[in-house]
């Protein structure tokens, strides 16, 4: 059995104290122990009902103009220590929100499993939330057993939180679809084993800065790490660092959508809350380089692409190249509300969009992606396997695709992918040739019937 040095020291000190005849109060005082400490309780928030439309607009605004921002300062160091810390699993768990440093205990000492899901929406009045409430108010009942086991069984599970948690704020004027969930709904994330969420999307700001700040408070109250948004730009760009099996995994989230100078979803500033925007890649490249110097593996979770369009845009590929060359080891995408293809760019796997995971009542293909990392080496973390798990969302719930549908979704995903091969079990590997058969056409089942090709 493995013991930490601190634990062995504690045993030795206790033995000495016991031999000397000290009572329990002396032991408590000697080590600063509190036998009656209580955990922090989440504050109760009154729930209000709102009427809200919860389907995405079918047309994006012009993505062609460049982001009107200039990066004039270097990204601040998220660690105070210059060297990477080593976390031993018998040490006390780490939950440091100020520096976004956390720890998890892995099932396998030589591997780390990380699963990713796309867009999730728990807005009041939507079919997803109604389904949860009808089924014992437990989000686990929105998934079949096989899929739930994959999520809960992963060492780290991440999804895109596509809405704010608040009863305050006002819907953005002129925005067609605005989402807002009651703060108590955040607890549902725990039902399905969620370990971290991305807030870098085009709906977390739907009810303005008040609701966004409420979201930060709500997630902190349930000890749910988040990335991609913050009280200011320093917090918004800060990666989350998970320590597991003696290694450090960095999570970065940013949004590329709303590619014009004055977006509805505001970018955080030095003095105001907002998201981490990355249409201009200058800042995210700095963030990735910094994270790469402080971790063993860097994951980028990016909100990008065009809605209801499975054709990857050239600017997605260009940004993926920038991220890969800056030190990203795995790139995961969301936002299109449909599946997009898989690629390898500069040796880095890119899943362009995971689609709607649990978003509305529509019947559509989706997926769970699981990365298994080999951390057995002293000085490296490598990808051992990547699995694309076909799923189907329907009626406010999501299930792992049955055998016949599994094969169909694999064939479809292969046909919209590039330099990536997908075997019958969904395992993804690099391919020397492209498998894409779209010929520049949007082939998503969600596309409008009259649409002939995508408009870049």
Residue pairs with C-beta under 8 A, 6 or more apart in sequence:
2 88
2 90
3 90
4 88
4 90
4 91
6 91
7 90
10 31
13 30
13 31
14 27
17 26
17 27
17 30
22 30
27 33
28 34
28 35
40 221
42 187
42 221
42 222
43 221
44 184
45 167
45 182
45 183
45 184
45 218
46 167
47 167
47 182
47 183
47 184
48 124
48 167
48 182
49 124
49 125
50 124
50 125
50 180
51 125
52 123
52 124
52 125
52 126
52 177
52 178
52 179
52 180
53 176
53 177
53 178
54 121
54 123
54 125
54 126
54 127
54 177
54 179
54 360
55 177
55 360
56 177
56 307
56 308
56 337
57 176
57 177
57 307
58 307
58 308
58 448
59 307
60 257
60 306
60 307
61 258
61 260
62 259
62 260
63 257
63 259
63 260
63 306
63 313
63 315
64 259
65 259
65 260
65 261
66 259
66 279
66 280
67 259
67 260
67 261
67 277
67 279
67 280
68 260
68 261
68 262
69 267
69 277
69 280
71 280
71 282
71 283
71 286
74 286
75 237
75 283
75 286
75 287
75 290
76 234
77 290
77 294
78 99
78 100
78 238
78 239
78 241
78 290
78 291
78 294
79 99
79 101
79 241
79 294
80 99
84 248
84 294
84 295
84 296
85 243
85 248
86 246
87 94
87 103
87 243
87 244
87 246
87 248
88 246
89 105
89 106
89 109
89 245
91 103
93 103
93 105
94 101
94 102
94 103
94 243
95 102
95 103
95 223
96 102
97 220
97 225
99 241
100 225
100 227
100 238
100 239
100 240
100 241
101 240
101 241
101 243
102 196
102 225
102 240
102 241
102 242
102 243
103 242
103 243
103 244
104 155
104 156
104 195
104 242
104 243
104 244
105 155
105 244
106 112
106 113
106 155
106 244
106 245
107 113
107 153
107 155
109 245
110 245
110 374
110 375
110 376
111 245
111 372
111 373
111 374
111 375
111 376
111 384
112 155
112 156
112 244
112 245
112 247
112 249
112 372
112 373
112 375
112 381
113 153
113 154
113 155
113 156
113 370
113 371
113 372
113 373
114 154
114 155
114 156
114 157
114 158
114 249
114 299
114 370
114 371
114 373
115 150
115 151
115 154
115 156
115 157
115 158
115 368
115 369
115 370
115 371
116 157
116 158
116 159
116 301
116 332
116 351
116 354
116 368
116 369
116 370
116 371
117 151
117 157
117 158
117 159
117 160
117 354
117 357
117 358
117 368
117 369
118 159
118 160
118 334
118 353
118 354
118 355
118 356
118 357
118 366
118 367
119 160
119 162
119 201
119 334
119 335
119 337
119 354
119 355
119 356
119 357
119 359
120 128
120 159
120 160
120 161
120 162
120 357
120 358
120 359
121 128
121 162
121 163
121 179
121 181
121 203
121 358
121 359
121 360
122 128
122 129
122 132
122 163
122 181
122 185
122 188
123 129
123 163
123 179
123 180
123 181
124 180
124 181
124 182
126 360
127 360
127 361
127 395
127 396
128 142
128 358
128 359
128 360
128 361
128 396
129 181
129 185
130 396
131 142
131 395
131 396
131 397
132 138
132 139
132 141
132 142
132 188
132 396
135 141
135 142
137 188
138 188
138 191
139 188
139 189
139 191
139 192
140 148
140 191
140 192
141 397
142 192
142 358
142 396
142 397
142 398
143 151
143 192
143 358
143 397
143 398
143 399
144 399
144 400
146 399
146 400
147 368
147 389
147 391
147 398
147 399
147 400
148 192
148 193
150 368
150 370
150 389
150 400
151 157
151 192
151 193
151 194
151 368
152 192
152 193
153 193
154 193
154 370
155 244
156 195
156 196
156 242
156 244
156 249
157 192
157 193
157 194
157 195
157 196
158 194
158 195
158 196
158 197
158 198
158 251
158 301
158 332
159 189
159 194
159 197
159 198
159 357
160 197
160 198
160 201
160 301
160 303
160 334
160 357
161 189
161 197
161 198
161 199
161 201
161 204
161 226
162 179
162 201
162 203
162 204
162 359
163 179
163 180
163 181
163 203
163 204
163 206
164 179
164 180
164 181
164 203
164 204
164 205
164 206
164 207
164 211
164 212
164 214
164 215
165 180
165 181
165 182
165 183
165 185
165 186
165 211
165 214
165 215
165 218
165 219
166 180
166 181
166 183
166 207
166 210
166 211
166 212
166 214
166 215
166 218
167 182
167 183
167 214
168 207
168 210
168 211
168 214
169 180
169 207
169 208
169 209
169 210
169 211
169 212
169 214
170 207
170 208
171 178
171 180
171 206
171 207
172 178
172 205
172 206
172 207
172 208
172 264
174 264
175 206
175 264
177 203
178 203
178 206
178 207
179 203
179 206
180 206
180 207
180 211
183 214
183 218
186 218
186 219
186 221
186 222
186 224
187 222
189 197
189 222
189 224
190 222
190 224
194 224
195 225
195 242
196 224
196 225
196 226
196 227
196 240
196 242
196 251
197 219
197 224
197 225
197 226
197 227
198 226
198 227
198 228
198 253
198 301
198 303
198 334
199 212
199 215
199 226
199 227
199 228
199 229
199 253
199 275
200 227
200 228
200 229
200 253
200 254
200 255
200 275
200 276
200 301
200 302
200 303
201 228
201 255
201 257
201 265
201 275
201 303
201 334
201 335
202 255
202 257
202 258
202 263
202 264
202 265
202 303
202 335
203 265
204 212
204 215
204 229
204 265
204 275
205 211
205 212
205 264
205 265
205 266
205 274
205 275
209 266
209 272
209 273
209 274
212 229
212 273
212 274
213 231
213 273
215 226
215 229
216 226
216 229
216 230
216 231
216 273
219 225
219 226
225 240
226 240
227 238
227 239
227 240
227 251
227 252
227 253
227 301
228 236
228 252
228 253
228 254
228 255
228 275
228 276
228 301
228 303
229 236
229 268
229 273
229 274
229 275
229 276
230 236
230 237
230 238
230 268
230 273
230 274
230 276
231 268
231 273
232 268
232 269
232 270
232 271
232 272
232 273
233 267
233 268
233 269
233 270
233 274
233 276
234 270
235 268
236 267
236 268
236 273
236 274
236 275
236 276
237 254
237 268
237 276
237 283
237 284
237 287
239 250
239 251
239 252
239 287
239 290
239 291
239 295
239 298
240 250
240 251
241 248
241 249
241 250
241 251
241 291
241 294
241 295
242 248
242 249
242 251
243 249
244 375
245 375
246 375
247 296
247 297
247 375
247 381
248 294
248 295
248 296
248 297
249 295
249 296
249 297
249 299
249 373
249 381
250 291
250 292
250 294
250 295
250 297
250 298
250 299
251 299
251 301
252 284
252 287
252 288
252 291
252 298
252 299
252 300
252 301
252 328
253 276
253 300
253 301
253 302
253 303
254 275
254 276
254 277
254 278
254 284
254 300
254 301
254 302
254 303
255 265
255 275
255 276
255 277
255 278
255 302
255 303
255 304
255 335
256 277
256 278
256 279
256 302
256 303
256 304
256 315
256 316
256 319
257 265
257 303
257 304
257 305
257 335
258 264
258 265
258 277
259 279
263 277
265 274
265 275
266 272
266 273
266 274
266 275
267 274
267 275
267 276
267 277
268 274
268 275
268 276
276 283
276 284
278 284
278 302
278 319
281 319
281 322
281 323
284 300
284 322
284 323
284 326
285 322
285 323
285 326
288 298
288 300
288 323
288 326
288 327
288 328
289 326
289 327
291 298
291 327
292 298
292 326
292 327
292 328
296 375
296 380
296 381
297 329
297 330
297 373
297 381
298 327
298 328
298 329
298 330
299 328
299 329
299 330
299 331
299 332
300 323
300 328
300 330
300 331
300 332
301 332
301 333
301 334
302 319
302 323
302 331
302 332
302 333
302 334
303 333
303 334
303 335
304 313
304 316
304 319
304 333
304 335
304 352
304 353
305 312
305 313
305 316
305 333
305 335
305 336
305 340
305 352
305 353
306 313
306 336
306 454
307 335
307 336
307 337
308 336
308 337
308 338
308 442
308 444
308 446
308 447
308 448
309 336
309 338
309 442
309 444
309 447
309 454
310 336
310 338
310 339
310 340
310 341
310 353
310 416
310 438
310 442
310 443
310 444
310 447
311 340
311 416
311 438
311 440
311 441
311 442
311 443
311 444
311 454
312 340
312 341
312 343
312 352
312 418
313 454
313 456
314 456
316 333
316 352
317 343
317 345
320 331
320 343
320 345
320 348
320 350
321 345
321 346
323 331
323 348
324 331
324 345
324 346
324 347
324 348
324 350
325 346
328 348
329 348
329 381
329 383
330 348
330 349
330 371
330 383
331 345
331 348
331 349
331 350
331 351
332 351
332 354
332 369
333 340
333 350
333 351
333 352
333 353
333 354
334 353
334 354
334 355
335 353
336 352
336 353
336 355
336 444
337 355
337 356
337 359
337 446
338 353
338 355
338 356
338 364
338 365
338 444
338 445
338 446
339 353
339 354
339 355
339 365
339 366
339 367
339 409
339 412
339 413
339 416
339 444
340 351
340 352
340 353
340 355
340 416
341 352
341 413
341 416
341 417
341 418
341 420
341 436
342 349
342 350
342 351
342 352
342 388
342 413
342 417
342 418
342 420
342 422
342 428
343 349
343 350
343 352
343 417
343 418
343 419
343 420
344 350
344 418
344 419
344 420
344 430
344 431
347 430
349 383
349 386
349 420
349 428
349 430
351 369
351 388
354 366
354 367
354 368
354 369
355 364
355 365
355 366
355 367
356 362
356 364
356 366
356 393
357 366
357 368
357 391
357 393
357 398
358 393
358 396
358 397
358 398
359 393
360 393
360 396
361 394
361 395
361 396
362 393
362 394
363 392
363 393
363 394
363 395
364 392
364 393
364 394
364 445
364 446
365 390
365 391
365 392
365 393
365 401
365 409
365 412
365 445
366 391
366 392
366 393
366 398
367 388
367 389
367 390
367 391
367 409
367 413
368 389
368 391
368 400
369 386
369 387
369 388
369 389
370 386
370 387
370 389
371 383
371 385
371 386
372 383
372 384
372 385
372 386
372 387
373 381
373 382
373 383
373 384
374 381
374 382
374 383
374 384
375 381
385 427
386 427
386 428
386 429
387 425
387 426
387 427
387 428
388 410
388 413
388 422
388 426
388 427
388 428
389 400
389 426
390 400
390 401
390 405
390 406
390 409
390 410
390 413
390 426
391 398
391 399
391 400
391 401
392 398
392 399
392 401
392 405
400 406
401 409
406 426
407 424
410 422
410 424
410 426
413 422
414 421
414 422
414 435
415 435
415 436
415 437
415 438
415 443
416 436
416 437
416 438
416 443
417 435
417 436
418 434
418 435
418 436
419 430
419 431
419 432
419 433
419 434
419 435
420 428
420 429
420 430
420 431
420 435
421 428
421 429
421 430
421 431
421 435
422 428
423 429
440 453
440 454
441 452
441 453
441 454
442 451
442 453
442 454
